[in-house]
């Protein structure tokens, strides 16, 4: 969404369906990811150490989705930070598991 003006010769989702639809898609994907993020703990695939880190990651994702139409660049940076936090969880699990 941030660089839709640079998508002159490409058919990207924001260009084809509009920024509003893109924002709704992003928010839906984040909601799905946050909703599913507790499954590894609930299915006993990961232990209690997973919970606080995924809570932080989920909070960052939710914050990045709220008001996404304002300050898109900052919200995108926050979303990337949430991905880094989540990746750290998976990396720790890989080495500890």
N, C-alpha and C positions, 0 to 999 in steps of 0.2 A: 504494500500500500504506500509505503514511504516513497518509492521511486517509480510510481505509476507513469509519470511524465516521460521517463526514459524507456518505456515499453512501446516505443513507436512501431517497431517492426515485429513485435511478438504478440501472440494472443494469450496473455496472462489472465488468471482468474479475475483480478480486480478490474482489468480493462474490459473484459467480456461481460461480467455481471455487475460491476460497480463496487464502489468502496463499501457501501452499506452491507451488501451481501457478503463481502469479504470479511468485514468485521464480525458479522453473525457467524460465519464459518469458523473463524479463529476462536471466538468465544465458545462455540459448541465443542470444538476439539479440545480446548483447555478444560472445559467442564467434564468431558468424557475422561480425559487423562487424570484429572484430580479424583474423579469418582472411582476409577479403577486402581489408583495408586495404593490403596489399602489392601488390595487382594493378596499380594505376596506375603504380607504379615498374617492376614486372616487365614490363608491356606497353609500357614506354617512353613513357607518357603524361606522366609527371612525372620530373624529374631527381633527382639525389642529394640536393638540399636538402630534398626531401620526407621522406626516410627518418628523420632524427633527430626531427623534429617529430611524425611519425606514431607513432614508437616511444614518445615521451612520452605522447601521447594514448592509445595502446593500453594502456600501463602504468596510466594513471589509470583507464581503463575496467575493466581486469581487477581492480585494487584495489577499485573500487567494487562489483564483483560478488561478491568474496570476502567471505563473512560478511555478506551483505546483510540477513540477519534481525536482526543486531545493529546498532543505531544507524542506522536507515533514513534519517533526515534527513541525517546526515553523508554517508552513501554517495550519496545523491541529489545533494548539493552537489558531491561529487567527480566524479560522472558529468557534471554540467553543466559543470564546469571542463574535462573532457576534450572535451566538445562545442565549447567555445570555442576550445580549442587546435586542434582539427580544422578548425573554421571559418576560423581564421587561415591554415591551410595552403591551403585552397581560395581564400580571398581573395587570398593572395599569388600563387597560381598564375594566378588570373584576370588580375591586373595584369601579371604577368611573361610569361604565356603568349601 
